[in-house]
Amino acid sequence: MTSSHDFKKDKRNNSIKININGKFFPRKKAKISVFDSGFILGDGCWDSIRLHNNKLLFLKEHLKRLYEDARAIDIKIPKTKN
């Protein structure tokens, strides 16, 4: 049965890095506390950026969208877009 959680496995996703509070973790080591407000309340926004031929694609657009989404739910990102 098809659902909104269906996905195609892609071996490239095995080596992704995940940013948690400004620090990058390998996929298997990325963990958050059960007391994190994103976990308890569902607060959060995220964006993924494709790397192709060692170049980040559409970085400016991704960052603009990420900062707009964070502002909409009153999350302060402690870094600038630049």
Distance bins in CASP14 RR format, pairs under 12 A and 6 or more apart:
PFRMAT RR
TARGET T0000
AUTHOR 0000-0000-0000
RMODE 2
METHOD distances of the structure
MODEL  1
7 13 0 0 0 0 1 0 0 0 0 0 0
10 16 0 0 0 0 1 0 0 0 0 0 0
11 27 0 0 0 0 0 1 0 0 0 0 0
12 27 0 0 0 0 0 1 0 0 0 0 0
12 48 0 0 0 0 0 1 0 0 0 0 0
12 50 0 0 0 0 0 1 0 0 0 0 0
12 51 0 0 0 0 1 0 0 0 0 0 0
12 52 0 0 0 0 0 1 0 0 0 0 0
13 26 0 0 0 0 0 1 0 0 0 0 0
13 27 1 0 0 1 0 0 0 0 0 0 0
13 28 0 0 0 0 0 1 0 0 0 0 0
13 48 0 0 0 0 1 0 0 0 0 0 0
14 26 0 0 0 0 1 0 0 0 0 0 0
14 27 1 0 0 1 0 0 0 0 0 0 0
14 28 0 0 0 0 1 0 0 0 0 0 0
15 24 0 0 0 0 0 1 0 0 0 0 0
15 26 1 0 0 1 0 0 0 0 0 0 0
15 27 1 0 0 1 0 0 0 0 0 0 0
15 28 0 0 0 0 0 1 0 0 0 0 0
15 51 0 0 0 0 0 1 0 0 0 0 0
16 24 0 0 0 0 1 0 0 0 0 0 0
16 25 0 0 0 0 1 0 0 0 0 0 0
16 26 0 0 0 0 1 0 0 0 0 0 0
16 27 1 0 1 0 0 0 0 0 0 0 0
16 28 0 0 0 0 0 1 0 0 0 0 0
16 29 0 0 0 0 0 1 0 0 0 0 0
16 30 0 0 0 0 1 0 0 0 0 0 0
16 46 0 0 0 0 0 1 0 0 0 0 0
16 48 0 0 0 0 1 0 0 0 0 0 0
16 49 0 0 0 0 0 1 0 0 0 0 0
16 50 0 0 0 0 0 1 0 0 0 0 0
16 51 0 0 0 0 0 1 0 0 0 0 0
17 23 0 0 0 0 1 0 0 0 0 0 0
17 24 1 0 1 0 0 0 0 0 0 0 0
17 25 1 0 0 1 0 0 0 0 0 0 0
17 26 1 0 0 1 0 0 0 0 0 0 0
17 27 1 0 0 1 0 0 0 0 0 0 0
17 28 0 0 0 0 0 1 0 0 0 0 0
17 29 0 0 0 0 1 0 0 0 0 0 0
17 30 0 0 0 0 1 0 0 0 0 0 0
17 48 0 0 0 0 0 1 0 0 0 0 0
17 49 0 0 0 0 0 1 0 0 0 0 0
17 51 0 0 0 0 0 1 0 0 0 0 0
18 24 1 0 0 1 0 0 0 0 0 0 0
18 25 1 0 1 0 0 0 0 0 0 0 0
18 26 1 0 0 1 0 0 0 0 0 0 0
18 27 1 0 0 1 0 0 0 0 0 0 0
18 28 0 0 0 0 1 0 0 0 0 0 0
18 29 0 0 0 0 1 0 0 0 0 0 0
18 30 1 1 0 0 0 0 0 0 0 0 0
18 31 0 0 0 0 1 0 0 0 0 0 0
18 32 0 0 0 0 1 0 0 0 0 0 0
18 46 0 0 0 0 1 0 0 0 0 0 0
18 48 0 0 0 0 0 1 0 0 0 0 0
19 25 1 0 0 1 0 0 0 0 0 0 0
19 26 0 0 0 0 0 1 0 0 0 0 0
19 27 0 0 0 0 0 1 0 0 0 0 0
19 30 0 0 0 0 1 0 0 0 0 0 0
19 32 0 0 0 0 0 1 0 0 0 0 0
19 46 0 0 0 0 1 0 0 0 0 0 0
19 47 0 0 0 0 0 1 0 0 0 0 0
19 48 0 0 0 0 0 1 0 0 0 0 0
19 49 0 0 0 0 0 1 0 0 0 0 0
19 66 0 0 0 0 0 1 0 0 0 0 0
19 77 0 0 0 0 0 1 0 0 0 0 0
19 78 0 0 0 0 0 1 0 0 0 0 0
19 79 0 0 0 0 0 1 0 0 0 0 0
20 26 0 0 0 0 0 1 0 0 0 0 0
20 27 0 0 0 0 0 1 0 0 0 0 0
20 29 0 0 0 0 1 0 0 0 0 0 0
20 30 1 0 0 1 0 0 0 0 0 0 0
20 31 1 0 0 1 0 0 0 0 0 0 0
20 32 1 0 0 1 0 0 0 0 0 0 0
20 33 0 0 0 0 0 1 0 0 0 0 0
20 36 0 0 0 0 1 0 0 0 0 0 0
20 38 0 0 0 0 0 1 0 0 0 0 0
20 39 0 0 0 0 0 1 0 0 0 0 0
20 44 0 0 0 0 0 1 0 0 0 0 0
20 46 0 0 0 0 0 1 0 0 0 0 0
21 30 0 0 0 0 0 1 0 0 0 0 0
21 31 0 0 0 0 0 1 0 0 0 0 0
21 32 0 0 0 0 1 0 0 0 0 0 0
21 33 0 0 0 0 0 1 0 0 0 0 0
21 36 0 0 0 0 1 0 0 0 0 0 0
21 37 0 0 0 0 0 1 0 0 0 0 0
21 38 0 0 0 0 0 1 0 0 0 0 0
21 75 0 0 0 0 0 1 0 0 0 0 0
21 77 0 0 0 0 0 1 0 0 0 0 0
21 78 0 0 0 0 1 0 0 0 0 0 0
21 79 0 0 0 0 0 1 0 0 0 0 0
22 30 0 0 0 0 0 1 0 0 0 0 0
22 77 0 0 0 0 1 0 0 0 0 0 0
22 78 1 0 0 1 0 0 0 0 0 0 0
22 79 1 0 0 1 0 0 0 0 0 0 0
23 29 0 0 0 0 0 1 0 0 0 0 0
23 30 0 0 0 0 1 0 0 0 0 0 0
23 31 0 0 0 0 0 1 0 0 0 0 0
23 32 0 0 0 0 0 1 0 0 0 0 0
24 30 0 0 0 0 1 0 0 0 0 0 0
25 31 1 0 0 1 0 0 0 0 0 0 0
25 32 0 0 0 0 0 1 0 0 0 0 0
31 39 0 0 0 0 0 1 0 0 0 0 0
32 38 1 0 0 1 0 0 0 0 0 0 0
32 39 1 0 1 0 0 0 0 0 0 0 0
32 40 0 0 0 0 0 1 0 0 0 0 0
32 42 0 0 0 0 0 1 0 0 0 0 0
32 43 0 0 0 0 0 1 0 0 0 0 0
32 44 0 0 0 0 0 1 0 0 0 0 0
33 39 1 0 0 1 0 0 0 0 0 0 0
33 40 0 0 0 0 1 0 0 0 0 0 0
34 40 1 0 0 1 0 0 0 0 0 0 0
35 41 0 0 0 0 0 1 0 0 0 0 0
36 42 0 0 0 0 1 0 0 0 0 0 0
36 43 0 0 0 0 1 0 0 0 0 0 0
36 44 0 0 0 0 1 0 0 0 0 0 0
37 43 1 0 1 0 0 0 0 0 0 0 0
37 44 0 0 0 0 1 0 0 0 0 0 0
37 73 0 0 0 0 0 1 0 0 0 0 0
37 74 0 0 0 0 0 1 0 0 0 0 0
37 75 0 0 0 0 1 0 0 0 0 0 0
38 44 1 0 1 0 0 0 0 0 0 0 0
38 45 0 0 0 0 0 1 0 0 0 0 0
38 46 0 0 0 0 0 1 0 0 0 0 0
38 73 0 0 0 0 0 1 0 0 0 0 0
38 75 0 0 0 0 1 0 0 0 0 0 0
41 73 0 0 0 0 0 1 0 0 0 0 0
41 74 0 0 0 0 0 1 0 0 0 0 0
41 75 0 0 0 0 0 1 0 0 0 0 0
42 73 0 0 0 0 1 0 0 0 0 0 0
42 75 0 0 0 0 0 1 0 0 0 0 0
43 69 0 0 0 0 0 1 0 0 0 0 0
43 70 0 0 0 0 1 0 0 0 0 0 0
43 72 0 0 0 0 0 1 0 0 0 0 0
43 73 1 0 0 1 0 0 0 0 0 0 0
43 74 0 0 0 0 1 0 0 0 0 0 0
43 75 1 0 0 1 0 0 0 0 0 0 0
43 76 0 0 0 0 0 1 0 0 0 0 0
44 66 0 0 0 0 0 1 0 0 0 0 0
44 69 0 0 0 0 1 0 0 0 0 0 0
44 70 1 0 0 1 0 0 0 0 0 0 0
44 72 0 0 0 0 0 1 0 0 0 0 0
44 73 1 0 0 1 0 0 0 0 0 0 0
44 74 0 0 0 0 0 1 0 0 0 0 0
44 75 1 0 0 1 0 0 0 0 0 0 0
44 77 0 0 0 0 0 1 0 0 0 0 0
45 62 0 0 0 0 0 1 0 0 0 0 0
45 65 0 0 0 0 1 0 0 0 0 0 0
45 66 1 0 0 1 0 0 0 0 0 0 0
45 67 0 0 0 0 1 0 0 0 0 0 0
45 68 0 0 0 0 1 0 0 0 0 0 0
45 69 1 1 0 0 0 0 0 0 0 0 0
45 70 1 0 1 0 0 0 0 0 0 0 0
45 71 0 0 0 0 1 0 0 0 0 0 0
45 72 1 0 0 1 0 0 0 0 0 0 0
45 73 1 0 0 1 0 0 0 0 0 0 0
45 74 0 0 0 0 0 1 0 0 0 0 0
45 75 1 0 0 1 0 0 0 0 0 0 0
45 76 0 0 0 0 0 1 0 0 0 0 0
45 77 0 0 0 0 1 0 0 0 0 0 0
46 62 0 0 0 0 0 1 0 0 0 0 0
46 65 0 0 0 0 0 1 0 0 0 0 0
46 66 1 0 0 1 0 0 0 0 0 0 0
46 69 0 0 0 0 1 0 0 0 0 0 0
46 70 0 0 0 0 1 0 0 0 0 0 0
46 73 0 0 0 0 0 1 0 0 0 0 0
46 75 0 0 0 0 0 1 0 0 0 0 0
46 77 0 0 0 0 0 1 0 0 0 0 0
47 56 0 0 0 0 0 1 0 0 0 0 0
47 58 0 0 0 0 0 1 0 0 0 0 0
47 59 0 0 0 0 0 1 0 0 0 0 0
47 61 0 0 0 0 1 0 0 0 0 0 0
47 62 1 0 1 0 0 0 0 0 0 0 0
47 63 1 0 0 1 0 0 0 0 0 0 0
47 64 0 0 0 0 1 0 0 0 0 0 0
47 65 1 0 1 0 0 0 0 0 0 0 0
47 66 1 0 1 0 0 0 0 0 0 0 0
47 67 0 0 0 0 1 0 0 0 0 0 0
47 68 0 0 0 0 0 1 0 0 0 0 0
47 69 1 0 0 1 0 0 0 0 0 0 0
47 70 0 0 0 0 1 0 0 0 0 0 0
47 77 0 0 0 0 0 1 0 0 0 0 0
48 56 0 0 0 0 0 1 0 0 0 0 0
48 57 0 0 0 0 0 1 0 0 0 0 0
48 58 0 0 0 0 0 1 0 0 0 0 0
48 59 0 0 0 0 0 1 0 0 0 0 0
48 62 0 0 0 0 1 0 0 0 0 0 0
48 65 0 0 0 0 0 1 0 0 0 0 0
48 66 0 0 0 0 0 1 0 0 0 0 0
49 55 0 0 0 0 0 1 0 0 0 0 0
49 56 1 0 1 0 0 0 0 0 0 0 0
49 57 1 0 0 1 0 0 0 0 0 0 0
49 58 1 0 0 1 0 0 0 0 0 0 0
49 59 1 0 0 1 0 0 0 0 0 0 0
49 60 0 0 0 0 0 1 0 0 0 0 0
49 61 0 0 0 0 1 0 0 0 0 0 0
49 62 1 0 1 0 0 0 0 0 0 0 0
49 63 0 0 0 0 1 0 0 0 0 0 0
49 65 0 0 0 0 0 1 0 0 0 0 0
49 66 0 0 0 0 1 0 0 0 0 0 0
50 56 1 0 0 1 0 0 0 0 0 0 0
50 57 1 0 1 0 0 0 0 0 0 0 0
50 58 1 0 0 1 0 0 0 0 0 0 0
50 59 0 0 0 0 1 0 0 0 0 0 0
50 61 0 0 0 0 0 1 0 0 0 0 0
50 62 0 0 0 0 1 0 0 0 0 0 0
51 57 1 0 0 1 0 0 0 0 0 0 0
51 58 0 0 0 0 0 1 0 0 0 0 0
51 59 0 0 0 0 1 0 0 0 0 0 0
51 62 0 0 0 0 0 1 0 0 0 0 0
52 58 0 0 0 0 0 1 0 0 0 0 0
52 59 0 0 0 0 0 1 0 0 0 0 0
56 62 0 0 0 0 1 0 0 0 0 0 0
56 63 0 0 0 0 1 0 0 0 0 0 0
58 64 0 0 0 0 1 0 0 0 0 0 0
58 65 0 0 0 0 1 0 0 0 0 0 0
58 66 0 0 0 0 0 1 0 0 0 0 0
59 65 0 0 0 0 0 1 0 0 0 0 0
59 66 0 0 0 0 0 1 0 0 0 0 0
59 81 0 0 0 0 1 0 0 0 0 0 0
59 82 0 0 0 0 0 1 0 0 0 0 0
60 66 0 0 0 0 0 1 0 0 0 0 0
60 67 0 0 0 0 0 1 0 0 0 0 0
60 81 0 0 0 0 1 0 0 0 0 0 0
60 82 0 0 0 0 0 1 0 0 0 0 0
61 67 0 0 0 0 0 1 0 0 0 0 0
61 68 0 0 0 0 0 1 0 0 0 0 0
61 81 0 0 0 0 0 1 0 0 0 0 0
62 68 0 0 0 0 0 1 0 0 0 0 0
62 69 0 0 0 0 0 1 0 0 0 0 0
62 81 0 0 0 0 1 0 0 0 0 0 0
63 69 0 0 0 0 0 1 0 0 0 0 0
63 70 0 0 0 0 0 1 0 0 0 0 0
63 77 0 0 0 0 1 0 0 0 0 0 0
63 79 0 0 0 0 1 0 0 0 0 0 0
63 80 0 0 0 0 1 0 0 0 0 0 0
63 81 1 0 1 0 0 0 0 0 0 0 0
63 82 0 0 0 0 1 0 0 0 0 0 0
64 70 0 0 0 0 0 1 0 0 0 0 0
64 71 0 0 0 0 0 1 0 0 0 0 0
64 81 1 0 0 1 0 0 0 0 0 0 0
64 82 0 0 0 0 0 1 0 0 0 0 0
65 71 0 0 0 0 0 1 0 0 0 0 0
65 72 0 0 0 0 0 1 0 0 0 0 0
65 81 0 0 0 0 0 1 0 0 0 0 0
66 72 0 0 0 0 0 1 0 0 0 0 0
66 73 0 0 0 0 0 1 0 0 0 0 0
66 75 0 0 0 0 1 0 0 0 0 0 0
66 77 1 0 0 1 0 0 0 0 0 0 0
66 79 0 0 0 0 0 1 0 0 0 0 0
66 81 0 0 0 0 1 0 0 0 0 0 0
67 73 0 0 0 0 0 1 0 0 0 0 0
67 75 0 0 0 0 1 0 0 0 0 0 0
67 76 0 0 0 0 0 1 0 0 0 0 0
67 77 1 0 0 1 0 0 0 0 0 0 0
67 78 0 0 0 0 0 1 0 0 0 0 0
67 79 0 0 0 0 1 0 0 0 0 0 0
67 80 0 0 0 0 1 0 0 0 0 0 0
67 81 1 0 1 0 0 0 0 0 0 0 0
67 82 0 0 0 0 0 1 0 0 0 0 0
68 75 0 0 0 0 0 1 0 0 0 0 0
68 77 0 0 0 0 0 1 0 0 0 0 0
68 81 0 0 0 0 0 1 0 0 0 0 0
69 75 0 0 0 0 1 0 0 0 0 0 0
69 77 0 0 0 0 1 0 0 0 0 0 0
70 76 1 0 0 1 0 0 0 0 0 0 0
70 77 1 0 1 0 0 0 0 0 0 0 0
70 78 0 0 0 0 0 1 0 0 0 0 0
70 79 0 0 0 0 0 1 0 0 0 0 0
70 81 0 0 0 0 0 1 0 0 0 0 0
71 77 0 0 0 0 1 0 0 0 0 0 0
71 81 0 0 0 0 0 1 0 0 0 0 0
END
